[in-house]
Amino acid sequence: SALFATLREAELATAAPLDLLRRLFAEETVRVAESRPVRLACSCSHAGISAMLLSLGEAEMESLLKEQGRVQVTCEFCGRVYDFSPADVHELFQAARTAPGGKTRH
């Protein structure tokens, strides 16, 4: 930041970015990766949301069901809504209890 403070506004506006990087990081080997297009992709899934609900525990889910009648989870990245009815939630925990290991973690 001390070296950056020495740069003038005109330098910032006209100097090539790679030249600025080399001046600011003169003791380092500056390498610039090739540009690639940005690709936004969400990795949310029903299985992942189900695992998250299991991790919250059955008591928490029962409380939410009593309060709201169902469980809805919205992915903050892609906006997809996952809707779980009371039967879905009960089936989720029943399947976890009967799976190898037989206990839910929370």
N, C-alpha and C positions, 0 to 999 in steps of 0.2 A: 504494500500500500504506500510505502514511502517513495518508491520509484514511480508509482502511478501518479502521485501528487506532483511530480516534477513535469509531467506532460502538460503542454499548453492545449487550449481548446482547438486551435488551428491544426496542431499535430494530430489530434484525435479525429478530426474531420477529414484530413487528407492522407494520412499515412496508411499504407497497406496493413491489414490486420496481422499478417505474418511478421512484418517488420516490427510492429508494436510488441508482439509476443516475444520476439527474440531480444528486444531491448529490455523488456521487463523481467525476463527470465534468462538473462545472459549466461548464468552459470549452469543452466539446465539444457538438455537436448530437447529442443522443441520439435514435436512431431504433430502433424495435423492429419487426422484420419480422413479418408475419402467421405464425401457427403453421401447420405442415403436418404431417400424419402421417408418422412415420418409416417408410421402406420400405427394408428390407435386400434387396439383390440382388447376386448374384455375377456377375462378368463373365468368369469362367474359361471356357475352351473348349479343345477338342482341338487346334485350330490354334495357340492361344496357348501351350499346353504344349509342342507340337511345336517351335515357334520357340525356346522356352527351352532345350529339349534340344539343338537344333542349335547354339545359342550356347555351350553347354558344350563342344562339340567331340566329334569321333568317338572320339578316344583315351579321353576320360573316360567316354563311354558304353560303349565296349568293356571298360574296366576294371570298370565297374559290372555289365555282363552276366556277366563272368567270376566276379565276387564273388557276385552274387545270382541270376543266371540270367534275370533280366528287369528291367525298369525300371518302378518304380511311383512315381507322384507323387500326393500327396494335397493338395488345395486346403485351405489352413488357414482359409479363410473359410466355405466351404459343406460341406466334408468329402468332396466328390466325389473318387473315386480314378480316376486315369488309369493304365491298365496297358498297357505296351508289351512285346511279346515280342521275342526277338532278331530275328525276321524283320521285325517292325514297325520296329525301330530301324534295321536295315540298309536297309530300303525308304525310310525317312525321309531318310537321308544320301544314298542313291542319287538320289532325286528332287531333292535340293538341288544335287547335282553336275550334273545334267542340265538344271536350270532356267536361264533366261536369267541370265547372270552367272557361272554354273557353279562358284561356290566357296561353301563354307559359311564363315560368320564366327564366330570364337571368339577 
